[in-house]
Amino acid sequence: MGRKAQQDHGNKEAHSPEQIVRKLTLADRLLSEGKDTAAVCRELGVSEATYHRWRNQFGGLKAEDAKRLKDLERENATLKRLLADAELEKAALKEIARGNF
């Protein structure tokens, strides 16, 4: 992964969890070969901030675990939205039942 992996600064590239884990694995190899973090980030085509965020979020995960985590986070967000909608509807129905409409 050389220059091809670098992203256009004006256009953020979304990476799948599997891609992130693969890039972190490559980063580990490059770091063990003596490259510094800045050089590794250039090789991966990401900023150091992105690299550190990925490291914190996906550090010890395998690709399939990272995908599962993202799927669960997405499902959790959906369920939270559904619960919030249900709570609003419930509150509105209570107001209607009290005659405060």
C-alpha positions as CSV (number, residue, x, y, z in Angstrom):
1,M,0.0,0.0,0.0
2,G,1.8,3.1,-1.1
3,R,0.5,6.3,-2.6
4,K,-2.6,4.5,-3.9
5,A,-3.9,4.0,-0.4
6,Q,-3.8,7.7,0.3
7,Q,-7.1,9.4,0.4
8,D,-8.1,12.7,-1.1
9,H,-8.2,15.3,1.8
10,G,-11.4,16.8,0.5
11,N,-13.1,13.4,0.2
12,K,-13.3,11.3,3.3
13,E,-13.1,7.6,2.5
14,A,-15.3,5.3,4.7
15,H,-13.5,2.1,5.7
16,S,-15.3,-1.1,6.7
17,P,-14.4,-2.6,10.1
18,E,-12.6,-5.4,8.3
19,Q,-10.5,-2.9,6.3
20,I,-9.6,-1.0,9.5
21,V,-8.4,-4.2,11.2
22,R,-6.4,-5.2,8.1
23,K,-4.8,-1.7,8.1
24,L,-4.0,-1.9,11.8
25,T,-2.4,-5.3,11.3
26,L,-0.3,-3.8,8.5
27,A,0.5,-0.9,10.8
28,D,1.7,-3.3,13.5
29,R,4.0,-5.0,11.0
30,L,5.4,-1.7,9.7
31,L,6.0,-0.4,13.3
32,S,7.8,-3.6,14.2
33,E,10.0,-3.1,11.2
34,G,11.1,0.2,12.7
35,K,8.9,2.7,10.9
36,D,7.5,5.6,13.0
37,T,3.8,6.3,13.4
38,A,3.9,9.3,11.0
39,A,5.4,7.1,8.2
40,V,3.0,4.3,8.9
41,C,0.0,6.7,8.7
42,R,1.3,8.0,5.3
43,E,1.6,4.4,4.1
44,L,-2.0,3.6,5.2
45,G,-3.3,6.9,3.8
46,V,-4.8,8.1,7.0
47,S,-4.2,10.9,9.5
48,E,-2.5,10.1,12.8
49,A,-5.7,11.1,14.6
50,T,-7.6,8.5,12.5
51,Y,-5.0,5.9,13.2
52,H,-5.2,6.5,17.0
53,R,-9.0,6.5,17.0
54,W,-9.0,3.2,15.1
55,R,-6.4,1.8,17.5
56,N,-8.6,2.7,20.5
57,Q,-11.7,1.4,18.9
58,F,-10.5,-1.7,17.1
59,G,-7.1,-2.4,18.7
60,G,-7.3,-6.1,19.7
61,L,-10.1,-7.2,17.4
62,K,-10.0,-9.6,14.5
63,A,-11.8,-8.5,11.3
64,E,-14.9,-10.6,12.0
65,D,-15.1,-9.3,15.6
66,A,-14.9,-5.7,14.3
67,K,-17.7,-6.3,11.8
68,R,-19.8,-7.9,14.6
69,L,-19.1,-4.9,16.9
70,K,-20.2,-2.4,14.2
71,D,-23.3,-4.4,13.5
72,L,-24.2,-4.5,17.2
73,E,-23.5,-0.7,17.5
74,R,-25.8,0.0,14.5
75,E,-28.5,-2.3,15.9
76,N,-28.2,-0.6,19.3
77,A,-28.6,2.8,17.8
78,T,-31.7,1.7,15.9
79,L,-33.3,0.2,19.0
80,K,-32.6,3.4,21.0
81,R,-34.4,5.4,18.3
82,L,-37.3,3.0,18.4
83,L,-37.5,3.3,22.2
84,A,-37.4,7.1,22.1
85,D,-40.2,7.1,19.5
86,A,-42.3,4.7,21.6
87,E,-41.7,6.8,24.7
88,L,-42.9,10.0,22.9
89,E,-45.9,8.2,21.6
90,K,-46.7,6.9,25.1
91,A,-46.4,10.4,26.6
92,A,-48.7,11.8,23.9
93,L,-51.3,9.1,24.5
94,K,-51.2,9.9,28.3
95,E,-51.8,13.6,27.5
96,I,-54.8,12.7,25.3
97,A,-56.2,10.3,27.9
98,R,-56.0,13.2,30.5
99,G,-57.8,15.4,28.1
100,N,-54.9,17.8,27.8
101,F,-54.8,18.1,24.0
